Amino acid sequence: MPIEIKELHIKINVNEGSKPNSDPKAPKSKGEDPVAECVEQVLKVIERKKER
């Protein structure tokens, strides 16, 4: 018998006074917009799927 979920409650806490994560080990982009970089990667994946 399958289980059906009719409602899903998600609770988050936001701290407005906290500083953003500044992890020195995190990869940094080359001055490009992170959104544009993500779009480029998605387009590359789509092109690879078309080749198959």
Secondary structure, 3 states (H helix, E strand, C coil): CCCCCCCCCCCCCCCCCCCCCCCCCCCCCCCCCHHHHHHHHHHHHHHHHHHC
